Amino acid sequence: MAVAQASTADVVIIGAGPSGLMAALWMARCGVKARIIDARATKVFRGHADGMQTGTLDILDSFGIADDLYKNAAPAVEMTFWAGSKGTPLKRVARFPKWYPELGKHHLVHTSQGNTERALLDGMKAFDGLEVERGVVAVALDIDERAIHDPQAHAIKLTVQHLTDEDLAASSTKQTIPQPGDFNYNPADEPYLKRKVTGKEGSTEIINARFVIGADGSRSWTRNALGFDFVGDDDNADEGLGGILDCIATSNFPDIHIQSVISKDGRAAGFVPRENGLLRFAAPVANRSEATPEKIIQSLKEIISPYEINVSHIDWCGVFGSRRRVSSHASLYSRIFLAGDALHIHSPRAGIGMNFSIQDTYNLGWKIAHVVKGISPLDILRTYDEERGLTAKQLVAYDKELSEQARLGANFSVNGTRQGLQDSLPFTSTTAIEYEAGLLVAKEGGSIVSKQHLAPGILVGRRLPSHTVERHANGEPVDFGKFFPSDGRYRLVVFAGNISRPEQLHRVKHLSRVLELPEIFLQRVDKRDITPRSVFETLLLHSASRDEVEIADIPPSLFKDGNTFNKVFVDNNQSRTWTLSEAYSKYGVSRDRGCLVLVRPDRHVMYIGDLEDVTEMTKLMASILL
């Protein structure tokens, strides 16, 4: 192969599945020079992962890319269980909700992974034109260990090959490309139907990078290049294999339009309604060679009998087992990271794999961006291993427990599976993911400890829940979570309490004066090329009557850009009792005295304290800013 000219990049992302695309989306959003490469010729169009959980949809919404995906997906607000045997007719034995309002605004939906990838790809292009380089494979990885402690150094030399069309055709998995008139053809996919010509085809290139993210799947080249072990179940440890079919079908089964699990004589099958009238179903198969459409349909018919099903169109066919593995390490030198299936794999039983993979790089992306831009020290990247390493272990442990109850081939437990799924909704929705004490989480075990009792409805280490509040300027009821976009900024939420009381307003003014002191971190940031408003934003939520308090009464220095329209909110609906503004009570915050809540760029809560604890909070911020 010819040798292309060497190049540099702040970040190289290997793999353009959902986790890799989320990393790239962060880089595009934060203006970081990044490249994302993928061995495949195109994105996914059919099949694969399909469940989008509440927490993941909230994340996509924070980038402004959730609306079309959510609107066009199939809702899954409840689930049913059916059971029977040869001597007992099938009957519905349980029904339970898959979503309730306390989990978040978005309920679970099902849609093709291809639609999710397109939303992420469109978002990347919209922010800074970043696109995936297709037909590019990594072949060598070298690290300059003398430079790894200098975050500005391009300490990684990644050698990649740009495949020719012939090489790409030989190496690509068999995937039909949708054409106009096809069942699942979407005109929005047209920019992604084939790879773009770069002129580098047939050449080898060396990319000098500061950071590398390996999001290249369960057979990760990156993980193997680093020499990390993939620890867990043996290859033959599956608790039964399942065949998956995406199809158009009709059936007289009563719950064909509801996510359902059917058990008969210890064997289980399931239905998942999908977008555009598609139906996904899973049924046990004896081995991988029998995961053909015909065998899967026959297996399903045996389980749902006497109900019938007629399949008229097959869109995609797959197979799954229950392998569970976690990489022995999540990163090397805080320079090369693993995410998604490269870091952890498990069964698809609870429909959460893609969601946890996306959230790996949602946790990592902004941290790398802050180091690249000189906002934070390299040490901040240690928190990825601590936080997502813990989550990966929790995920695999949960899947093992569920798989023991939900064996497809034998000894399926309806009660165990139903209870396990119902009890774990906060975890599987990803809204209850909680990080432990560390550099970015101030709670018991750390050097700075939050006052959790001031806001029992806001758990330190978890994502800040969203509740309805009113915009002070015009009284409009709004979703508070909408004001925490994924833009790389920390946010200080000042629960100002009843500032119609002079003594409470005095406390808020004192807070404002402390934040203006020269030694406070905001002034340190302002002395460099980075402005405070690009790193930090203050939102204020008070509980006084809008007739007794004006925005002009609030210290303007709290709001660095002077625009208070989207920064001052009220939770006091005495004049309009129909406004469901109950944020203070749901957060558990005193309506009189309030508190401070510091929120990370990924909306996980970092610190809670009294208004007078602003100095303690600034010490915490100073520890993670250069």
C-alpha positions, 0 to 999 in steps of 0.5 A: 500500500502507498503511504499517506502523509502523516496527520494529527488529531486531538482524538481518534475514535475507532468504531462508528457504532452508537458508542463511538458516534456518541463520543464523536458527537461530544467532540463535534459539540465541543469543537475538538479536532477529532476523527472517527474511523470504521471498517464498515462501508456504511452505517447499520440500516436493519436490525441489531439493538432497538430499545431506547431507554428513558435516560438515553433519550434524555441525553439525545434530547440534550443534544437536540436530536431526540424528537424525530427518533422518539416520534417515529419509534414504537412506544413500550409503556407496558409489558405482559407475561403469558404462561401455559403448558401442554395441558394448560391453555396459555393465559396472561398472568402478569402486566406491569408498566415499563415506565412511570413519570418519576423515571423521566419525561421519555418512555421506552421506545423501540426503533432500529439501531440504524435510526439511532445511528442516523440521529447521531450522524446528523447531529455530528454534521450539524455541529461542525461537519464531522463525518465517519471515515468508512473503510478505514482499519487500525493496524498498529498502535504505538505509545510514547511513554515519555510524553503520556503525562503531558496532555498537550502531547500527541503521544499516540501513533495510530497506523491505519489502512484506507481500504480499496473498494475491492478490499472493503467488499471482501471484508465487509459483512453482508448487509443489503443497502436499502434502495428506493421502494424497499420496505425500510427505505428512508430518504434521510439515509441517503447521505449514508448509503455509501462511503465517500471517496477521500483519495486515500483509498489503498494507502497507509496513514499514521495519525498522531493523536492525543487520545484514542477511544476504542469503541470497536465492538466485542472483538475489539482490535483496540482491546487486543492491541492493548493486551487487555483480557476480556474476563467472564463466561466461557464461549460455551456458557450460554443459558440457551440461544435465541433467534431474533426476527424482524418482520411484518406479521399478523397474529391472533395473539391478543398482545401482539402490539405490546412487549410480551413474554410467553412461557410454555413448558419451560421454554420462552419467546417474546414480542417487541413492536417496532417502528413502521409496523415491524414486529420483532420476536425472539424464540429459542433455537438449538444452536447457531446454525438453526437460527434461520427464519424458518426455524425461529418461526417454527419455534415461536409457533410451538410456544404460542399455540393455539394462537397463530402467526403469519409472517409476510415479510422478513427484514432481518434475522439474528441470534443471541446468547448470554456471554458476559465479559468485562475488559480487565481495564477500561483505559491505558494511561488515561490516553486510550479508552475502551467503550461499549461492547469493547468494554463489556458484553452481556445478553440482550434480554433487558434491551439495555446494551446499546443504552449503556454503551452510549452512556459510556462515551457520554460520560467520557466525551466531555471530560476528554474535551475539557482536557484537550481545551485546557480546562481540566487536568489529565487527572479528570480522566481517571474518573472514567475508569472509576465510574463506568468501570463500576457501572459495567460490573453492575450491568454484567451482574444484573444480566447474570441474575436476569439470565438465570431466571429468563433462560430461553431453552429450559426452566424459564421462570415467569415470576422471577423474570417479571419481578426482576424486570419490574424491580430493576426499572430505575436501573435499566432505564439508566435514570438511577445510575449512581457514581461513587465518591471521587474527583467529580462526586462529593459524597461520603468517602471523598475529601469534600462531602455534600449535605445530602439532607438538604435535597433528599430528592436529588442524589449526589452521583445521580443525574439531576431529575427534571421537574416542571418550574415556571420561567420568572420572566413570563410565568411559562411552565417549563421542563427544568431539564431542558436548561441543562443542554450537553454543551460542556458546561458545569451548572450551579443551581441556586435554590434561592428559597423565599427571596421575598424575605430580606434575610434570604435575599441577603444570603443570595447576595453574599453568595454572589459576592463570594463568586466574584472574589479574585481567588475564586475559580471563575476569575482564574478561568477568565485570565486565560483564553477560556471565558467563564461562560464557556465553562460555568453557568448559574441557574436560579430557582426561587420560591417567592411570589413573582408579585413580591420579587423582581428579577432586578432584585437578584444580583446580576453578577450571578449571570455572566452574560446578563441574559436572565430569561432562561436562567431565573425560575420560580416554583410558586403557583399561588396565582395559577393553581393549575400550573404543576410546579412542585419542584421544591417539594419533589427535590426535598429542598426547603422553600425558605432556605434553599441550597446549592446544587452543582451539576456536571456537564453530563447532568450528574450531581456533583455537590450539594451544600448550603448557600454559605458553602459556596467556598467549599464548592469553589474548592471542589471546582478548583480541583478539577480546573487548570 
